Amino acid sequence: MEKTLKVFNKIFFWRILVPKHPEDTDEGRMNFSNWHFVKEGDTFDLGDLTVQVIEIPGHTQGSIAVYFKEKKLMITSDGANPATWLYLPESTDTAAYAASLHKLEKYDFETILTGHSLQLFGRKDLKDWIHVAEHPGFSHGKKQKGGAFAPGVTPLQVWAEEDTKHKGPSIVIDPVKEGLRR
C-alpha cells in the first residue's frame, strides 16, 4: 500500500499546477499568441519541480515526452505506450520509434504515464515496448481498420516475434512504411 501511495503522490502533484477555477483562465488559453513551441532539451523551472522536453518521433513526427526529474516521472502520452499507433500519415516507422524509446531509457525515472490509460508503467514496460519495435512479428500480425485516421491504409497490429499468442505489448503499423507491401 505504501508503494501505491508513493506512485499516486507522483501523479497528484498536478493538482498544484492546475488552476482551481479554470474558467478564470480560459480566455488566456484561447489566445494562441501566448503559445510557445518546445523542442528537445527545453527545461522549465516550476519552483520545486523541473520539466524537461524530450522529442520522441514515432506516433507523430512531433511527439514529445516530458520528464519530471524530481518525481522520477516520464509522461509520454500517445508517443510511447503498450499499443502505439505508427500507421498514421504523420507517424514514423518502427526503427525511428525504437530510437525514440531508447532515448527515454537514458533518464532516471520510475513511472511512465501514457495517454488513454489509467495504468502506470515502469522501466520494464519501456524495455518491452522497445523489444516489440525492434523485433516485430509481422508474420503473425492482425489487420485492423484504418478508418478516418488514415484513409487508404490497412494497419497491421504486431507483437514481438515470439509473442504469437498476442499477450504482450504491440504496435500498429502501416505495412507500406515498413516495406511489407506496395
C-alpha positions as CSV (number, residue, x, y, z in Angstrom):
1,M,0.0,0.0,0.0
2,E,2.9,2.4,0.8
3,K,4.3,1.9,-2.7
4,T,0.9,2.6,-4.3
5,L,0.6,5.8,-2.2
6,K,4.0,6.9,-3.4
7,V,3.1,6.4,-7.0
8,F,-0.2,8.4,-6.6
9,N,1.7,11.2,-4.9
10,K,3.8,11.5,-8.1
11,I,0.6,11.8,-10.1
12,F,-1.4,14.2,-7.8
13,F,1.3,16.8,-7.8
14,W,-0.6,18.1,-10.9
15,R,-3.2,19.4,-8.6
16,I,-0.9,22.3,-7.7
17,L,-0.4,23.1,-11.3
18,V,-4.0,23.2,-12.5
19,P,-6.0,26.4,-11.7
20,K,-8.7,26.0,-9.1
21,H,-11.1,27.9,-11.3
22,P,-10.2,27.1,-15.0
23,E,-12.9,29.4,-16.3
24,D,-10.8,32.3,-15.0
25,T,-8.0,31.5,-17.4
26,D,-10.0,30.1,-20.4
27,E,-9.7,33.4,-22.3
28,G,-6.0,33.4,-22.0
29,R,-5.7,29.8,-23.2
30,M,-7.6,30.7,-26.4
31,N,-5.0,33.4,-27.2
32,F,-2.6,31.4,-29.4
33,S,0.0,34.3,-29.3
34,N,0.7,33.1,-25.7
35,W,1.8,29.7,-27.0
36,H,5.5,28.7,-27.3
37,F,6.8,25.8,-29.3
38,V,9.0,23.5,-27.3
39,K,12.0,21.5,-28.5
40,E,14.4,18.8,-27.3
41,G,16.2,19.9,-24.2
42,D,13.9,22.8,-23.2
43,T,13.5,22.9,-19.5
44,F,11.0,24.7,-17.3
45,D,11.5,25.6,-13.7
46,L,8.2,25.2,-11.8
47,G,9.7,26.0,-8.4
48,D,10.4,22.7,-6.7
49,L,9.8,20.9,-10.0
50,T,11.8,20.9,-13.3
51,V,10.3,19.8,-16.5
52,Q,12.4,18.7,-19.5
53,V,11.2,18.2,-23.0
54,I,12.3,15.1,-24.9
55,E,11.5,14.7,-28.6
56,I,10.2,11.2,-29.4
57,P,9.1,10.9,-33.0
58,G,7.1,7.8,-33.7
59,H,3.4,8.1,-33.1
60,T,3.8,11.5,-34.8
61,Q,6.8,13.4,-36.0
62,G,6.3,16.0,-33.3
63,S,5.6,13.6,-30.3
64,I,7.3,14.6,-27.1
65,A,7.7,13.2,-23.6
66,V,8.0,15.4,-20.6
67,Y,10.4,14.4,-17.8
68,F,9.9,15.4,-14.2
69,K,13.3,14.7,-12.6
70,E,12.3,15.3,-9.0
71,K,9.4,13.0,-9.3
72,K,11.2,10.4,-11.4
73,L,8.2,10.6,-13.7
74,M,8.0,10.4,-17.5
75,I,4.8,11.5,-19.3
76,T,4.7,10.1,-22.9
77,S,1.0,10.5,-23.7
78,D,0.4,8.8,-27.1
79,G,4.1,8.9,-28.0
80,A,5.0,5.7,-26.2
81,N,2.6,3.2,-24.8
82,P,1.8,-0.5,-24.9
83,A,-0.1,-0.2,-28.2
84,T,1.4,2.8,-30.0
85,W,-0.1,3.7,-33.4
86,L,2.5,4.1,-36.1
87,Y,0.2,3.9,-39.1
88,L,-0.9,7.5,-39.3
89,P,0.3,9.7,-42.2
90,E,2.4,11.7,-39.7
91,S,3.9,8.6,-38.0
92,T,7.4,7.3,-38.4
93,D,8.5,3.7,-39.0
94,T,9.4,1.2,-36.3
95,A,13.1,2.0,-36.5
96,A,12.6,5.7,-35.7
97,Y,10.2,4.8,-32.9
98,A,12.6,2.3,-31.4
99,A,15.3,5.1,-31.4
100,S,12.9,7.4,-29.6
101,L,12.2,4.8,-26.9
102,H,16.0,4.2,-26.5
103,K,16.3,8.0,-25.7
104,L,13.9,7.6,-22.8
105,E,16.0,4.8,-21.3
106,K,18.7,7.3,-20.5
107,Y,16.6,9.2,-17.9
108,D,16.3,8.3,-14.3
109,F,12.6,7.6,-14.0
110,E,10.4,5.0,-12.2
111,T,7.0,5.7,-13.6
112,I,5.6,6.4,-17.0
113,L,2.2,8.0,-17.6
114,T,0.7,7.4,-21.1
115,G,-2.4,8.6,-22.9
116,H,-5.6,6.6,-22.9
117,S,-4.8,4.5,-19.8
118,L,-5.1,4.7,-16.1
119,Q,-2.4,2.1,-15.7
120,L,1.1,3.2,-14.6
121,F,4.1,1.8,-16.4
122,G,7.8,1.5,-15.5
123,R,11.2,0.8,-16.9
124,K,10.5,-2.9,-17.6
125,D,7.5,-1.9,-19.7
126,L,9.7,0.5,-21.7
127,K,12.1,-2.4,-22.4
128,D,9.1,-4.5,-23.6
129,W,8.0,-1.7,-25.9
130,I,11.5,-1.4,-27.3
131,H,11.6,-5.1,-27.9
132,V,8.4,-5.1,-29.9
133,A,9.7,-2.1,-32.0
134,E,13.0,-3.9,-32.7
135,H,11.5,-7.4,-33.2
136,P,8.1,-7.0,-34.7
137,G,6.3,-10.2,-35.6
138,F,5.0,-9.1,-39.0
139,S,4.1,-12.7,-40.0
140,H,1.5,-13.1,-37.1
141,G,0.1,-9.6,-37.1
142,K,-3.6,-8.8,-37.3
143,K,-5.1,-6.4,-39.8
144,Q,-7.0,-3.5,-38.3
145,K,-9.4,-1.0,-39.7
146,G,-7.7,2.3,-40.7
147,G,-10.8,4.4,-40.8
148,A,-10.8,8.2,-40.9
149,F,-7.4,8.5,-39.2
150,A,-5.5,7.0,-42.2
151,P,-7.6,6.8,-45.3
152,G,-6.3,4.1,-47.7
153,V,-4.1,2.4,-45.0
154,T,-4.8,-1.1,-43.7
155,P,-3.0,-1.0,-40.4
156,L,-1.3,-4.1,-39.0
157,Q,-1.2,-4.7,-35.3
158,V,2.0,-6.6,-34.4
159,W,3.5,-8.1,-31.3
160,A,7.1,-9.3,-30.7
161,E,8.2,-12.1,-33.0
162,E,8.0,-14.7,-30.2
163,D,4.6,-13.4,-28.9
164,T,2.5,-15.5,-31.2
165,K,-0.4,-15.6,-28.7
166,H,-0.5,-11.8,-28.6
167,K,-0.2,-11.5,-24.8
168,G,2.3,-8.6,-24.6
169,P,2.5,-5.0,-25.9
170,S,2.1,-4.3,-29.6
171,I,2.4,-1.5,-32.2
172,V,0.1,-0.7,-35.0
173,I,2.0,-0.1,-38.2
174,D,1.5,0.9,-41.8
175,P,2.8,-2.1,-43.7
176,V,3.8,0.1,-46.6
177,K,6.1,2.3,-44.4
178,E,7.7,-0.9,-43.2
179,G,8.3,-2.1,-46.8
180,L,6.0,-5.1,-46.4
181,R,3.7,-4.2,-49.3
182,R,3.1,-1.7,-52.0
